[in-house]
Amino acid sequence: MEGKEKVCSKSRARYGRIVILMFLVTLAAVAGAAGSSLTKAKVQKAQKKISDQLYTRNVRSGFEELNPLKMEEYPEITGAVRDYYRQQEEEAGFVESYDDLCVYTKEGEYRGTYVAFARYNMKIRDVYTKVPGLSTVYIVEDEEGGYQVNTSVEDDKVKSYIQKVVAHEDVQALMAETQDEYQRAVQSDALLMEALTDLEDAYKKADA
């Protein structure tokens, strides 16, 4: 895809979400609440604002041909996603860095909302080969004109919309490309495979 022609800055991700992204490499509509940069109150407030302003509905958003996947289209959104990952990077001790982070976006169902796909290469400490990863976040423009990165969506209608967007062919192509790169990286480095297995086991124990 054309996204590979751009190199973006470092990112971040929290422990539980990282393992999910590395092993499932899925674009699930809703990720766990861990790592969200929104407080629950802000999430509820933002979602209520969307529900209360039905007249701002973006009627073209559900049509793939009218809402194509865009790379680095919105500098403010890209900045917010980078800030989110940078914070998570600091909190994930086993991660050395999140390199080449690029942000792909689609417009949300309502004005001021976006579905973003963050593509990155994760560097695990003491492992040479980087791990390609892809995550989904929901972006809401706040009352001050800033953009909040939300990894935990509670509204069923928003979840349904994200699932619809994830099914778009351009998003599926991005997912497939990342999955292929992930598989190649794992198969090329036995130390990486061992590290990922250890991380998966640690995640399962922590989640038990």
Secondary structure per residue as TSV (DSSP state, phi and psi in degrees):
chain	resnum	aa	ss	phi	psi
A	1	M	-	360.0	165.3
A	2	E	G	-65.7	-20.1
A	3	G	G	-60.6	-26.7
A	4	K	G	-71.0	-10.6
A	5	E	G	-83.3	-8.1
A	6	K	-	-113.0	145.1
A	7	V	-	-118.1	126.5
A	8	C	-	-110.4	-176.3
A	9	S	-	-89.9	-178.2
A	10	K	-	-65.0	160.8
A	11	S	-	-138.9	-166.4
A	12	R	-	-152.6	160.2
A	13	A	-	-161.0	147.6
A	14	R	-	-84.7	163.1
A	15	Y	H	-50.6	-60.4
A	16	G	H	-62.6	-43.1
A	17	R	H	-67.3	-33.4
A	18	I	H	-62.9	-47.6
A	19	V	H	-62.9	-42.1
A	20	I	H	-59.0	-45.6
A	21	L	H	-66.7	-38.1
A	22	M	H	-70.4	-38.4
A	23	F	H	-94.1	-33.5
A	24	L	H	-94.3	-33.4
A	25	V	-	45.3	46.9
A	26	T	-	-106.1	159.5
A	27	L	-	-109.2	58.0
A	28	A	-	-60.3	147.5
A	29	A	S	-63.6	-34.4
A	30	V	-	-133.2	124.3
A	31	A	-	-94.3	175.3
A	32	G	-	-63.9	160.9
A	33	A	S	-68.0	-22.0
A	34	A	T	-60.8	133.1
A	35	G	T	90.3	-0.7
A	36	S	-	-69.3	137.0
A	37	S	S	-87.6	-1.7
A	38	L	S	-101.4	139.5
A	39	T	-	-74.8	161.0
A	40	K	H	-58.9	-38.6
A	41	A	H	-63.1	-40.6
A	42	K	H	-67.9	-39.3
A	43	V	H	-60.1	-48.4
A	44	Q	H	-63.1	-39.5
A	45	K	H	-65.4	-44.1
A	46	A	H	-65.0	-42.0
A	47	Q	H	-69.7	-34.1
A	48	K	H	-66.9	-38.0
A	49	K	H	-60.7	-41.9
A	50	I	H	-63.7	-44.8
A	51	S	H	-64.5	-33.9
A	52	D	H	-78.9	-11.2
A	53	Q	-	-121.2	59.9
A	54	L	G	-63.0	-24.4
A	55	Y	G	-68.6	-13.1
A	56	T	G	-93.9	11.7
A	57	R	B	-59.7	135.3
A	58	N	-	-91.9	89.6
A	59	V	T	-64.0	-23.9
A	60	R	T	-84.3	-11.1
A	61	S	T	-62.4	-31.2
A	62	G	T	-80.1	-6.8
A	63	F	-	-100.4	119.0
A	64	E	G	-57.3	-41.5
A	65	E	G	-68.0	-22.9
A	66	L	G	-98.9	-7.1
A	67	N	S	-138.3	65.7
A	68	P	-	-71.7	159.0
A	69	L	-	-70.7	126.1
A	70	K	E	-118.2	134.7
A	71	M	E	-97.3	125.8
A	72	E	S	52.7	38.6
A	73	E	-	-79.3	-32.2
A	74	Y	-	-119.9	103.5
A	75	P	H	-57.4	-36.7
A	76	E	H	-67.6	-39.7
A	77	I	H	-67.9	-44.2
A	78	T	H	-58.6	-42.5
A	79	G	H	-62.7	-40.9
A	80	A	H	-65.5	-41.2
A	81	V	H	-67.3	-40.7
A	82	R	H	-63.0	-42.0
A	83	D	H	-61.4	-41.2
A	84	Y	H	-60.5	-48.3
A	85	Y	H	-69.8	-32.9
A	86	R	H	-63.2	-41.0
A	87	Q	H	-65.5	-43.9
A	88	Q	H	-66.1	-34.4
A	89	E	H	-60.5	-39.8
A	90	E	H	-66.6	-28.2
A	91	E	H	-90.9	-13.6
A	92	A	-	-99.9	96.2
A	93	G	T	-63.8	-25.5
A	94	F	T	-84.5	-5.2
A	95	V	E	-101.0	127.7
A	96	E	E	-81.8	-40.7
A	97	S	E	-168.4	162.2
A	98	Y	E	-119.6	105.7
A	99	D	E	-101.4	160.0
A	100	D	E	57.1	36.8
A	101	L	E	-70.8	124.8
A	102	C	E	-125.5	143.9
A	103	V	E	-114.6	122.8
A	104	Y	E	-107.6	139.1
A	105	T	E	-132.3	152.7
A	106	K	E	-129.6	148.8
A	107	E	E	-67.2	145.2
A	108	G	-	-79.4	176.5
A	109	E	S	-69.6	-24.0
A	110	Y	B	-122.6	150.7
A	111	R	T	-58.5	136.9
A	112	G	T	87.8	7.8
A	113	T	E	-125.5	150.1
A	114	Y	E	-146.3	151.7
A	115	V	E	-107.0	122.3
A	116	A	E	-117.1	145.3
A	117	F	E	-120.2	116.1
A	118	A	E	-98.3	119.1
A	119	R	E	-106.8	130.4
A	120	Y	E	-150.8	168.9
A	121	N	E	-117.6	115.5
A	122	M	E	-92.4	130.9
A	123	K	E	-104.0	111.9
A	124	I	E	-83.3	141.1
A	125	R	T	-58.5	135.8
A	126	D	T	69.1	11.6
A	127	V	-	-121.9	126.9
A	128	Y	-	-71.5	-46.7
A	129	T	S	-74.8	133.5
A	130	K	-	-85.8	154.1
A	131	V	E	-104.8	115.5
A	132	P	E	-65.4	135.6
A	133	G	E	-140.4	158.7
A	134	L	E	-146.5	129.8
A	135	S	E	-132.6	160.7
A	136	T	E	-114.2	132.9
A	137	V	E	-133.1	154.2
A	138	Y	E	-107.7	127.9
A	139	I	E	-109.2	131.1
A	140	V	E	-126.2	127.2
A	141	E	E	-76.1	127.5
A	142	D	-	-88.4	179.8
A	143	E	T	-68.2	-19.5
A	144	E	T	-92.3	2.1
A	145	G	S	88.2	4.7
A	146	G	-	-86.9	174.5
A	147	Y	E	-122.3	123.7
A	148	Q	E	-97.3	132.4
A	149	V	E	-94.7	119.5
A	150	N	E	-119.9	120.6
A	151	T	S	-103.5	3.2
A	152	S	-	-133.4	107.5
A	153	V	-	-104.9	129.3
A	154	E	-	-102.1	-26.8
A	155	D	-	-71.4	121.7
A	156	D	H	-62.5	-34.4
A	157	K	H	-67.0	-39.1
A	158	V	H	-67.1	-42.2
A	159	K	H	-57.3	-45.7
A	160	S	H	-62.4	-40.1
A	161	Y	H	-65.6	-43.5
A	162	I	H	-60.9	-40.7
A	163	Q	H	-61.4	-38.5
A	164	K	H	-64.6	-42.8
A	165	V	H	-65.9	-41.1
A	166	V	H	-60.9	-29.5
A	167	A	T	-77.0	-10.2
A	168	H	S	-60.0	146.4
A	169	E	H	-61.8	-37.6
A	170	D	H	-69.1	-34.1
A	171	V	H	-71.0	-41.4
A	172	Q	H	-60.7	-36.9
A	173	A	H	-65.5	-41.1
A	174	L	H	-63.7	-41.9
A	175	M	H	-62.2	-45.9
A	176	A	H	-64.2	-40.0
A	177	E	H	-63.2	-43.7
A	178	T	H	-65.7	-41.0
A	179	Q	H	-61.0	-42.9
A	180	D	H	-63.6	-43.2
A	181	E	H	-66.8	-36.5
A	182	Y	H	-62.8	-47.1
A	183	Q	H	-61.9	-41.9
A	184	R	H	-64.1	-39.9
A	185	A	H	-64.4	-45.0
A	186	V	H	-65.5	-42.7
A	187	Q	H	-70.7	-19.9
A	188	S	H	-88.3	-10.7
A	189	D	-	-142.1	106.7
A	190	A	H	-64.7	-34.1
A	191	L	H	-65.7	-38.4
A	192	L	H	-64.5	-44.6
A	193	M	H	-59.1	-41.6
A	194	E	H	-65.8	-41.6
A	195	A	H	-63.8	-41.1
A	196	L	H	-66.2	-38.6
A	197	T	H	-63.3	-42.8
A	198	D	H	-63.0	-40.8
A	199	L	H	-66.7	-39.6
A	200	E	H	-63.4	-43.4
A	201	D	H	-63.6	-42.3
A	202	A	H	-64.2	-39.1
A	203	Y	H	-64.0	-42.7
A	204	K	H	-63.4	-39.7
A	205	K	H	-66.7	-40.6
A	206	A	H	-67.7	-30.5
A	207	D	H	-86.7	-11.4
A	208	A	-	-73.4	360.0
